[in-house]
Amino acid sequence: MLKNSIPKDYSERVYSGWLGKCVGVHFGEPLEGWTYQKIKQNLGEVTHYLQNQDKIFKPDDDIVMPLIMMSVLKNKRREQDISAEDIGKTWTNLLSRERGGIWRGGYGISSEHTALINLLNGIPAPRSGCGSLNGRTLSEQIGGQIFSEIWGLVLPNKPYAAAELSERAASVSHDGEGIQGGRYIAALVSNAFGGVDTLTNIINSMSVLSKRSEYYRMISDLLMFFRRDGEKWRSMRDYIEINWGYDRYGGDVPIIPNAAVVILSLLYGKDDFSKSIRIANMCGWDTDCNVGNVGAILGVSVGLEGIPDYWRMPLRDHVVSSSVIGSENIIDIASTATFLAGCGLRLAGKKTEIKTPRFSFIYSGSTQGFRTSCERCKMINLSQTRESGAPGLKITINKLDRKGKAEIFVRTHYSIMELAANNYEAAFSPSIYPGQKIKVKILNPIKTPIKVQASLYVKDRIRNITHQDPGLPLNFGVNELVMSVPRLDNICISEVGVTFVSLEEAPLSGSFYLNSFEWDGCMDSRTDFEYMLKNGKTILGWTIYSGHWCLENGHYHGSGVEHNETYTGFPEMSNYKALAKLVPVVGGMHCINTRVQGGLRSYAFGFIKDGAAGVLKKVEGIYKIISIVDYDWKLGKKYTLETQVKGSNLVLKINNKKLVDILDEDNPYLTGQVGLSNGPGCTTDYYSMQVSPVTLVLQTTKPAC
């Protein structure tokens, strides 16, 4: 293989690396903070997941933060174009200001929390993470390396480039040895694409480290120990405790002892995925971080064939995130890998299609989060396959009675009660809404006519509604099912799928192939907040960027000391109308937000100060007036705000009277979620929110100042 080349199996190796990361994090998470002695004395050998597998594995910062930071790669063609400041802005754009995503241990205690507070108060990266500001102890905690695998995944066989990019990312919150850790892990992942054994990788990747660093000295020391005693990993664990252990460093999660565990596990795991992650877990300390690092490196190195199914199956090929884009917080591992591989190809100068299918089914064994259920049916099973001539899911049905049904489906929303825990405070907006169109292609390979009907359905979790289209016969060949989800108000769609029923006299057995499953279009629904349900610290279907938002006396109540914002919908929303009924209670700013692209970019329409209404544009977190008109609004009075966004055209109506109709010709936002907001020291009661496609052709004028 030529140096710096893209491997032929690049996409699949990215998938196996990201899968290995997710396996490692979830395997290690229950033992986080346990010592080696506590694990050995209480549990003995830990060989499999300890979580209750009836629950969804909880969100973890080791996965959430890479998912958030990788968004900086969108549309980038050179890694040199990504700065530490860019990555810092990604933090402040996609992390809630007050909850979730990172360990919120307090300023001066948690490295990431300290960095985020610095960023939110105008201290840009990399100064947000530098040791001269935050102190050496805080800047040399473990976070410098635990989020760094993604940079190696997008820069295969380019260890130095991966290390440089990882340094920029790590510098948002870390410095010193924390930077060295980020560089080293990224290089290990990048070099793992080259087909070298793990010992060679450990040695080669040291070239990206400063030889004056303690990180370099620690690895050199462990390599010398390994050459003397390469058989007993527990001996090295004892050696690390004495020479590189927690008692030598400050802070809750110092980087050097945990990095030493990563090196130990790689050395003694001997290129065996299961053995390596089990050793890392048994060593204790920050287990989810260490096992996640080891899993990612070995995942790339050994490929999918080296990761046993008993690690893959409980994950169901998906993970949970905790950003303010709630529709993207239910994520399948394969789609993430496809995104990263596309970024890697683009950075390598290769032609790549940026838009990828929602479900591609291209990776061996990947079911992308699809599940099954059945009634009066012995079995329904899913497996990834290319048997039909294209990637797809093989749906195997065994003895489906004509009074029964078999279903395949994906989850599109979670209640937090379905999670094993919610330490990182994930919140979810549905990934599908009323008004959107679902398109599915199913191949029936059975030439003999059979009486099988297939129909699309969606399920709601608020009113327990299931909407199902009439079934269509599955004829020989490719069958296309299409359903426009009807206007259904006050719902939260938690599941979308296909139902199979048989009209055969004898029980039906056979296989079909799901080749594509897509949905798109604008949402068209209304929410009356009196019907909504709580979901942890928010409500079903909404995330919170800032402020206090809660259900109170039949309305959605928002208040706080900053600009307070809450979101729903999905990032691809483009041309739509949003209408809200509200009562301004305290303060001078009460708005609807549209084209929300995170916490830093959106439009706000409504009452923008006492005696005035208009449109604000949020640019890098700062609201700027782009249109203002006199309007004598009153506190305590109920109003209907209506906004319309179509292309660069922005319209505001209050109580059905048009007040603003302008064009934003200065880099307009063209897509984004919808939200509600008010200003510092303000309180607003929102009674309902309605979103629908724009059908009006609007007349426009230029922006007013």
C-alpha positions in Angstrom: 0.0 0.0 0.0 1.3 3.4 -0.9 1.9 5.8 2.0 -1.0 8.1 2.6 -3.3 6.1 0.3 -7.0 5.5 0.9 -7.5 1.7 1.5 -9.8 -0.1 -0.8 -12.0 -1.1 2.1 -11.8 2.4 3.7 -15.5 2.9 4.4 -15.9 -0.5 6.1 -12.8 0.1 8.2 -14.1 3.4 9.3 -17.3 1.6 10.3 -15.4 -1.0 12.2 -13.4 1.7 13.9 -16.4 3.7 15.0 -18.2 0.5 15.9 -15.2 -0.5 18.0 -15.3 2.9 19.8 -19.0 2.5 20.6 -18.5 -1.1 21.8 -15.6 0.0 24.0 -17.4 2.9 25.6 -20.5 0.9 26.4 -18.5 -2.0 27.7 -16.4 0.2 30.0 -19.1 2.6 31.2 -20.6 0.6 34.1 -17.1 0.4 35.7 -16.1 4.0 35.2 -14.2 5.2 38.3 -13.6 1.7 39.7 -10.1 0.7 40.6 -8.4 -2.4 39.4 -8.6 -3.9 42.9 -12.3 -3.2 43.2 -13.1 -4.9 39.9 -10.9 -7.9 40.6 -12.3 -8.4 44.1 -16.0 -7.8 43.4 -16.5 -9.0 39.8 -13.6 -11.2 38.9 -13.2 -11.4 35.1 -15.6 -9.1 33.2 -16.1 -10.5 29.8 -19.4 -9.1 28.5 -21.7 -6.0 28.8 -23.0 -5.4 32.3 -25.9 -3.2 31.3 -29.5 -4.2 31.3 -30.0 -4.9 27.6 -33.7 -4.3 27.7 -32.9 -0.6 28.0 -31.2 1.6 25.4 -27.6 2.2 26.2 -27.4 5.6 27.7 -25.6 8.6 26.1 -21.9 9.0 27.0 -19.7 12.0 26.5 -17.0 9.8 24.9 -19.5 9.3 22.0 -21.5 12.5 22.2 -18.6 14.9 21.8 -17.1 13.2 18.7 -20.5 13.2 17.2 -20.8 17.0 17.9 -17.3 17.9 16.8 -17.4 15.9 13.5 -20.0 18.3 12.2 -17.1 20.8 11.7 -16.0 18.5 8.8 -19.1 19.2 6.6 -18.1 20.5 3.2 -14.4 20.9 4.2 -11.9 20.0 1.5 -8.7 20.5 3.5 -8.0 19.6 7.1 -5.8 22.8 7.2 -9.0 24.8 6.8 -10.3 23.6 10.2 -9.1 25.7 13.1 -9.4 25.3 16.9 -11.7 28.3 16.9 -14.0 26.6 14.3 -14.2 23.5 16.6 -14.8 25.7 19.7 -17.7 27.4 17.8 -19.1 23.9 17.1 -19.2 23.3 20.8 -21.1 26.5 21.6 -23.4 25.9 18.6 -24.5 22.3 19.4 -24.1 22.0 23.1 -26.8 23.3 25.4 -25.5 26.2 27.5 -26.6 24.6 30.7 -27.1 20.8 30.4 -25.9 17.7 28.7 -23.1 16.6 26.3 -20.1 17.0 28.6 -19.4 16.4 32.3 -20.7 19.5 34.0 -18.5 19.1 37.1 -18.0 22.8 37.6 -15.6 25.6 36.6 -12.0 24.5 37.5 -13.1 20.9 38.1 -14.2 19.6 34.8 -11.9 20.5 31.9 -14.7 20.5 29.3 -17.1 22.5 31.5 -14.4 25.0 32.2 -13.6 25.3 28.5 -17.3 25.7 27.6 -17.8 28.5 30.1 -14.7 30.2 28.7 -16.1 29.9 25.2 -19.6 31.2 26.2 -17.9 34.2 27.8 -16.0 35.3 24.7 -12.7 33.5 25.3 -12.1 31.7 22.0 -10.3 28.4 21.4 -7.5 27.6 21.8 -7.2 30.0 24.7 -10.3 28.5 26.2 -8.3 25.3 27.0 -4.8 26.7 27.6 -2.9 25.8 30.8 -1.8 29.4 31.5 -5.5 30.2 31.9 -7.0 27.1 33.5 -3.9 25.6 35.2 -1.8 22.7 34.3 -3.8 20.1 36.3 -7.1 20.9 34.7 -5.6 21.1 31.2 -3.9 17.7 31.4 -7.0 15.6 32.2 -8.1 12.7 30.0 -10.4 14.7 27.7 -7.6 15.6 25.4 -7.5 12.1 24.0 -11.0 10.5 24.5 -12.7 12.4 21.6 -9.8 12.2 19.2 -10.3 9.0 17.1 -12.5 10.7 14.5 -9.5 12.7 13.2 -7.6 9.5 12.5 -10.7 8.0 10.9 -10.9 10.8 8.3 -7.2 11.0 7.7 -6.1 7.3 7.1 -2.4 6.6 6.8 -1.7 10.3 7.6 -0.7 10.2 11.2 1.0 13.6 11.3 -2.0 15.3 9.7 -4.4 13.5 12.0 -2.3 14.5 15.0 -2.3 18.2 13.9 -6.0 18.3 13.5 -6.5 16.4 16.8 -4.3 19.0 18.5 -6.6 21.8 17.3 -9.6 19.9 18.6 -8.0 19.0 22.0 -6.8 22.6 22.5 -10.4 23.7 22.9 -10.3 22.2 26.4 -6.8 21.0 27.1 -3.1 21.8 26.9 0.3 20.2 27.6 0.0 16.4 28.0 -3.7 16.7 27.1 -2.6 17.8 23.7 0.0 15.0 23.4 -2.8 12.5 24.2 -5.0 13.8 21.4 -2.2 13.7 18.9 -1.2 10.1 19.8 -4.6 8.5 19.8 -5.4 10.1 16.4 -2.1 8.9 15.0 -2.7 5.3 16.3 -6.1 5.3 14.5 -4.7 6.7 11.3 -1.8 4.2 11.3 -4.1 1.3 12.0 -5.3 1.6 8.4 -1.8 0.7 7.2 -2.1 -3.0 8.1 0.8 -3.0 10.7 0.6 -5.0 13.9 -0.3 -3.1 17.1 3.2 -3.1 18.6 4.6 -1.5 15.4 1.7 1.0 15.4 2.5 2.0 19.0 6.2 2.6 18.1 5.5 4.3 14.8 2.9 6.6 16.2 5.3 8.0 18.8 6.8 10.1 16.0 3.9 12.6 16.5 4.8 13.2 20.1 7.2 15.7 21.7 10.2 13.7 22.9 10.3 16.0 25.9 6.8 15.2 26.9 5.9 12.9 29.9 3.5 11.1 27.5 6.5 10.1 25.3 8.5 9.0 28.4 5.6 7.0 29.7 5.3 5.0 26.5 9.0 4.4 26.2 9.1 3.2 29.8 6.2 0.7 29.2 7.8 -0.6 26.0 11.0 -1.4 28.0 8.9 -3.2 30.6 7.1 -5.1 27.9 10.4 -6.3 26.4 11.4 -7.6 29.8 8.0 -9.2 30.6 5.6 -9.5 27.7 3.4 -12.2 29.1 1.6 -11.0 32.2 -0.4 -7.8 31.8 -1.2 -7.7 35.5 2.5 -7.2 36.2 2.5 -4.1 34.0 -0.7 -2.9 35.7 1.0 -3.1 39.1 4.0 -1.3 37.6 1.8 1.5 36.2 0.1 1.9 39.6 3.5 2.5 41.2 5.3 4.5 38.6 2.5 6.3 36.6 -0.5 6.0 38.9 -3.2 8.4 40.0 -1.3 9.4 43.2 1.3 11.2 41.0 -1.2 13.5 39.3 -3.9 15.9 40.3 -7.5 16.1 39.1 -10.2 13.5 38.9 -9.1 11.9 35.6 -5.5 12.6 34.8 -4.4 11.6 31.3 -1.1 9.8 31.9 -2.3 6.9 34.1 -5.2 6.3 31.7 -3.1 6.6 28.6 -0.8 4.0 30.2 -3.7 1.6 30.5 -4.4 2.1 26.8 -0.8 1.2 25.9 -0.9 -1.8 28.2 -4.1 -3.1 26.6 -2.8 -2.7 23.1 0.5 -4.4 24.0 -0.9 -7.4 25.7 -4.1 -7.7 23.7 -1.9 -8.9 20.8 -4.2 -7.7 18.0 -7.2 -9.5 19.5 -10.2 -7.1 19.8 -12.0 -8.9 22.6 -8.9 -9.6 24.6 -7.7 -6.0 24.3 -10.9 -4.3 25.4 -11.3 -6.8 28.3 -7.8 -6.1 29.6 -8.5 -2.3 29.3 -11.7 -2.7 31.3 -10.2 -4.9 34.0 -7.5 -2.3 34.6 -10.0 0.1 36.0 -9.9 4.0 36.3 -11.6 5.8 33.5 -12.8 2.6 31.8 -15.3 3.9 29.3 -12.6 6.3 27.9 -9.8 3.8 27.9 -11.8 0.9 26.5 -13.3 3.3 23.8 -9.8 4.3 22.7 -8.7 0.7 22.5 -11.9 -0.4 20.7 -11.5 2.3 18.0 -7.9 1.5 17.3 -8.4 -2.3 17.2 -11.7 -1.9 15.3 -9.8 -0.2 12.4 -6.9 -2.7 12.7 -8.9 -6.0 12.7 -11.9 -4.9 10.7 -15.4 -6.2 11.0 -14.4 -9.8 10.9 -12.4 -9.3 14.1 -15.3 -7.9 16.1 -17.5 -10.8 17.4 -21.3 -10.5 17.0 -21.8 -10.7 20.8 -20.3 -7.2 21.0 -22.4 -5.9 18.0 -25.8 -7.3 18.6 -26.7 -5.6 21.9 -25.9 -2.2 20.4 -28.5 -2.7 17.7 -26.2 -0.6 15.5 -27.2 2.7 17.1 -26.1 5.2 19.7 -27.7 8.1 21.5 -26.3 11.6 21.4 -27.0 14.8 23.4 -26.9 17.9 21.2 -29.5 20.6 20.8 -30.4 19.1 17.4 -32.8 16.6 18.9 -33.8 14.9 15.6 -30.1 13.8 15.3 -29.8 12.4 18.8 -30.9 8.9 17.7 -28.0 7.9 15.4 -27.1 4.6 13.8 -23.5 3.7 13.8 -23.4 2.9 10.0 -24.7 6.3 9.0 -22.1 8.0 11.2 -19.4 5.9 9.5 -20.6 6.8 6.1 -20.5 10.5 6.9 -16.9 10.2 8.3 -15.8 8.1 5.3 -17.3 10.7 2.9 -15.4 13.5 4.8 -12.2 11.4 4.6 -12.5 10.9 0.8 -13.2 14.6 0.3 -10.1 15.6 2.4 -8.1 13.2 0.3 -9.2 15.0 -2.9 -11.5 12.2 -4.0 -14.8 12.8 -5.7 -17.6 11.9 -3.2 -21.3 12.3 -3.0 -22.0 14.4 0.0 -25.7 13.4 0.3 -26.0 9.8 1.4 -29.1 7.7 1.8 -30.8 7.7 5.2 -30.2 3.9 5.3 -27.6 2.4 2.9 -27.2 -1.1 4.3 -23.7 -1.3 2.8 -21.7 -2.7 5.8 -21.6 -6.4 6.6 -23.8 -7.3 9.5 -25.2 -3.7 9.9 -29.0 -3.5 10.4 -28.8 0.3 11.1 -31.2 0.2 14.1 -34.0 -1.7 12.4 -36.1 -3.9 14.8 -38.9 -6.5 14.4 -42.1 -7.5 16.1 -44.7 -10.1 15.3 -48.0 -11.6 16.3 -49.1 -15.1 15.4 -45.8 -15.5 13.6 -43.0 -17.9 14.8 -40.2 -15.6 13.8 -39.1 -12.5 11.9 -35.4 -12.0 11.4 -33.3 -9.2 9.8 -29.8 -9.6 8.3 -27.7 -7.4 6.1 -27.2 -8.9 2.7 -26.3 -8.3 -1.0 -28.2 -11.4 -2.1 -30.7 -9.2 -4.1 -27.9 -7.7 -6.2 -27.8 -4.5 -4.1 -27.1 -3.8 -0.4 -30.3 -4.3 1.7 -31.9 -6.0 4.7 -33.1 -9.5 4.3 -36.4 -10.0 6.0 -36.9 -13.6 6.9 -40.5 -14.6 8.0 -41.2 -18.0 9.4 -44.8 -19.3 9.7 -46.8 -16.1 9.6 -50.5 -16.9 10.3 -53.2 -15.1 8.2 -54.5 -13.7 11.5 -51.1 -12.4 12.5 -48.7 -9.7 11.4 -44.9 -9.2 11.1 -43.3 -5.8 11.4 -40.0 -4.1 10.7 -39.4 -0.6 12.1 -36.9 2.0 13.2 -37.3 4.2 16.3 -37.6 7.9 15.6 -38.0 9.2 19.2 -37.2 8.1 22.7 -38.7 8.8 26.1 -35.8 9.1 28.6 -37.5 6.3 30.5 -36.3 3.9 27.7 -32.7 4.8 28.4 -30.5 2.9 30.9 -29.8 6.3 32.4 -29.5 9.9 31.2 -26.4 11.3 32.9 -25.7 13.5 29.9 -29.3 14.7 29.6 -30.2 13.7 26.1 -33.4 15.2 24.7 -35.1 14.2 21.4 -37.1 15.7 18.6 -38.7 13.2 16.3 -36.8 12.5 13.1 -40.1 12.2 11.2 -43.2 14.4 11.3 -46.7 14.7 9.9 -46.6 16.1 6.4 -43.6 14.1 5.3 -43.5 11.4 2.6 -42.1 8.0 3.2 -40.8 5.9 0.3 -39.8 2.3 0.7 -38.6 -0.3 -1.8 -39.1 -4.0 -1.1 -38.0 -6.8 -3.4 -40.1 -10.0 -3.5 -37.9 -12.7 -5.1 -40.7 -15.3 -5.0 -42.0 -15.9 -8.6 -44.9 -18.1 -7.5 -47.9 -15.8 -6.7 -48.4 -15.3 -2.9 -51.0 -13.4 -1.0 -48.9 -11.0 1.1 -49.8 -7.4 1.8 -47.3 -4.8 3.0 -48.2 -1.3 4.3 -46.4 1.6 5.9 -47.2 2.9 9.4 -46.2 5.5 12.0 -46.8 5.3 15.7 -47.3 8.2 18.1 -46.3 8.1 21.8 -48.5 10.9 23.2 -52.0 9.8 22.2 -51.1 6.3 21.3 -52.1 6.7 17.7 -51.0 4.4 14.9 -51.6 5.6 11.3 -51.3 2.8 8.7 -51.9 3.1 5.0 -53.9 0.4 3.2 -51.7 -2.6 2.3 -50.5 -3.3 -1.2 -49.8 -6.8 -2.6 -46.1 -7.8 -2.7 -45.8 -8.8 -6.4 -42.7 -10.5 -7.8 -39.9 -8.0 -8.2 -39.4 -4.5 -6.7 -42.4 -3.1 -4.9 -42.5 0.6 -4.0 -44.6 1.7 -1.0 -45.3 5.4 -0.6 -47.1 7.1 2.3 -47.7 10.8 3.0 -48.0 11.1 6.7 -51.3 12.9 7.2 -51.8 16.1 9.3 -51.9 14.7 12.8 -51.8 17.3 15.6 -50.4 16.9 19.1 -48.4 13.8 18.4 -44.8 12.7 18.7 -43.9 10.0 16.2 -41.7 7.4 17.9 -41.7 4.6 15.3 -42.0 4.2 11.5 -42.1 0.9 9.8 -43.6 -1.8 7.5 -46.4 -4.2 8.4 -46.7 -7.6 6.6 -49.9 -9.6 6.6 -50.6 -12.9 4.9 -53.9 -14.0 3.2 -52.5 -17.5 2.6 -54.4 -20.4 4.1 -51.3 -22.1 5.3 -48.7 -20.3 7.5 -46.4 -18.2 5.3 -42.6 -18.6 5.3 -40.2 -16.7 3.0 -37.8 -13.9 2.6 -38.0 -10.4 1.2 -35.4 -7.6 0.8 -35.6 -4.0 2.0 -33.5 -2.1 -0.5 -34.4 1.5 0.5 -36.2 3.3 3.2 -36.4 7.1 3.0 -38.6 10.1 4.1 -38.5 13.8 3.3 -40.6 16.9 3.0 -41.8 19.6 5.3 -43.6 19.0 8.6 -47.2 19.9 8.8 -48.6 19.7 12.4 -49.8 21.7 15.3 -48.8 21.3 19.0 -51.2 22.5 21.7 -48.9 22.5 24.7 -51.7 21.5 27.1 -51.5 18.0 25.6 -47.7 17.6 25.8 -45.9 15.4 28.2 -42.7 15.9 30.2 -39.6 14.1 29.1 -36.9 14.6 31.8 -36.0 18.3 32.0 -37.8 19.2 28.8 -41.0 18.0 27.0 -41.5 15.4 24.3 -40.3 16.6 21.0 -38.3 19.6 22.2 -34.7 20.4 23.2 -33.4 23.3 25.2 -30.4 25.4 24.2 -30.7 27.9 27.1 -33.0 29.1 29.9 -35.7 27.3 31.9 -38.5 25.8 29.9 -41.3 23.7 31.4 -45.0 22.8 31.2 -47.0 25.0 33.5 -50.8 25.5 33.6 -51.4 24.3 30.1 -48.7 26.3 28.4 -44.9 26.0 27.6 -43.3 28.5 30.0 -39.9 30.0 29.1 -37.7 32.3 31.2 -34.1 32.9 32.1 -31.2 35.3 32.5 -29.9 35.1 28.9 -31.5 34.7 25.5 -33.6 31.6 26.3 -34.3 29.2 23.4 -36.0 25.8 22.8 -36.1 23.9 19.5 -37.9 21.2 17.5 -38.0 20.0 13.9 -35.0 18.9 11.9 -32.1 20.7 10.2 -33.2 20.2 6.6 -36.4 22.2 7.0 -36.4 25.0 4.4 -39.6 26.8 3.3 -42.3 26.9 6.0 -44.7 28.9 8.0 -44.6 28.9 11.8 -47.5 30.2 14.0 -47.5 30.5 17.8 -50.0 31.8 20.3 -48.4 33.4 23.3 -48.6 35.7 26.1 -45.6 38.0 26.9 -45.4 38.0 30.7 -42.2 39.8 31.7 -39.6 41.7 29.6 -39.2 43.1 26.2 -38.4 40.2 23.8 -40.8 37.3 22.9 -40.3 35.4 19.6 -40.6 32.5 17.2 -37.3 31.3 15.8 -36.8 29.8 12.3 -34.0 28.3 10.3 -32.3 27.4 13.5 -28.9 25.9 12.8 -27.9 25.5 16.4 -27.4 28.0 19.2 -25.3 30.4 17.1 -27.4 30.9 13.9 -31.2 31.5 13.5 -33.8 34.1 12.8 -36.1 35.4 15.6 -39.5 37.0 14.7 -41.8 38.9 17.1 -41.6 41.4 19.9 -38.0 42.5 20.0 -38.3 45.4 22.5 -40.9 47.6 24.2 -43.1 49.2 21.6 -41.5 47.4 18.7 -41.7 44.2 16.6 -39.4 42.9 13.9 -36.9 40.4 12.8 -33.6 39.5 14.4 -30.7 37.5 12.8 -28.5 35.6 15.1 -24.9 35.6 13.8 -22.3 33.7 15.7 -24.5 33.9 18.8 -25.3 37.6 18.6 -28.7 38.9 17.7 -28.8 41.7 15.2 -31.8 43.7 14.1 -32.6 43.4 10.4 -36.1 44.8 10.5 -37.9 46.8 13.1 -41.4 48.5 13.1 -43.3 50.3 15.8 -45.9 48.1 17.5 -47.7 48.9 20.8 -47.8 45.4 22.3 -48.7 44.8 25.9 -47.6 42.4 28.6 -50.3 39.9 29.7 -52.2 40.1 26.4 -52.5 37.1 24.1 -51.1 37.4 20.6 -50.7 35.2 17.5 -47.3 35.5 15.9 -46.9 34.1 12.3 -43.7 33.8 10.4 -43.0 32.7 6.8 -39.6 31.9 5.4 -39.2 31.1 1.7 -35.8 31.3 0.2 -34.3 34.6 1.5 -37.8 36.1 2.0 -38.8 36.7 5.6 -42.4 37.7 6.7 -43.8 38.5 10.1 -47.5 38.8 10.9 -49.0 39.7 14.3 -52.7 38.9 14.8 -52.9 38.2 11.1 -51.6 41.7 10.2 -48.4 41.7 8.0 -45.8 44.0 9.6 -42.5 42.8 7.9 -41.9 41.5 4.4 -38.2 41.6 3.5 -35.3 39.9 1.8 -32.2 38.9 3.7 -29.5 39.3 1.0 -26.5 39.0 3.3 -25.7 35.3 3.5 -29.2 34.2 4.4 -29.9 31.1 6.4 -31.9 28.8 4.1 -32.5 25.7 6.3 -32.9 24.9 9.9 -35.2 23.9 12.8 -38.0 25.9 14.3 -38.0 27.2 17.9 -39.3 29.6 20.6 -37.3 32.2 22.4 -37.3 35.2 24.6 -34.7 37.7 26.0 -32.7 38.1 29.2 -34.9 38.5 32.2 -38.0 37.7 30.1 -40.9 35.3 30.7 -43.3 34.0 28.0 -46.2 31.6 28.0 -46.6 29.8 24.7 -49.9 28.0 24.2 -49.5 26.5 20.8 -47.1 26.1 17.9 -48.0 25.2 14.3 -45.6 24.5 11.4 -46.7 24.0 7.8 -45.3 24.3 4.3 -45.3 27.7 2.6 -47.9 27.8 -0.2 -48.0 31.6 -0.6 -46.1 33.6 -3.2 -44.8 36.6 -1.3 -44.0 40.1 -2.4 -40.7 41.4 -1.0 -38.8 44.5 -0.2 -35.2 45.0 0.9 -34.2 44.9 4.6 -35.0 47.8 6.8 -32.5 49.0 9.4 
